[in-house]
């Protein structure tokens, strides 16, 4: 779905801003956990 919307030039209609913010937030927290060598259950 993302690829088709990108190819058609309508990515802003296919993906919501909230979804992108949650996705980026999850990636950033996962990256922080990788840098600090934490397990998923540690805070």
BAKE-634293 format. One record per residue (C-alpha): residue in three letters; x negated, y, z. Coordinates in pm, whole numbers, padded with zeros to 5 digits, always signed. Each point is the difference from the previous one (the first is absolute). Example, Ala and Ser with C-alpha at 12.3 -4.5 7.8 and 13.67 -1.06 7.14 Angstrom:
% BAKE-634293
ALA-01230-00450+00780/SER-00137+00344-00066/
***
This chain:
% BAKE-634293
UNK+00000+00000+00000/UNK-00280+00243+00083/UNK-00184-00078-00322/UNK+00310+00045-00214/UNK+00082+00331+00170/UNK-00359+00117-00043/UNK+00004-00096-00366/UNK+00327+00191-00049/UNK-00129+00301+00193/UNK+00260-00017+00278/UNK-00197-00114+00304/UNK+00161+00262+00224/UNK+00340-00162-00062/UNK-00122-00355+00065/UNK-00184+00048+00331/UNK+00123+00197+00300/UNK-00225+00228+00200/UNK+00079-00186+00322/UNK-00112-00328-00153/UNK-00328+00152-00116/UNK-00067+00157+00341/UNK+00066-00331+00180/UNK-00221-00184-00248/UNK-00288+00247+00040/UNK+00043+00006+00378/UNK-00019-00378+00017/UNK-00309-00007-00218/UNK-00171+00264+00215/UNK+00072-00182+00326/UNK-00117-00327-00153/UNK-00321+00168-00114/UNK-00053+00145+00348/UNK+00042-00346+00148/UNK-00253-00143-00244/UNK-00255+00266+00093/UNK+00042-00059+00372/UNK+00003-00383-00032/UNK+00335-00029+00177/UNK+00236-00291-00022/UNK+00359+00077-00111/UNK+00125-00051+00359/UNK-00244+00247+00156/UNK+00076+00368+00046/
***
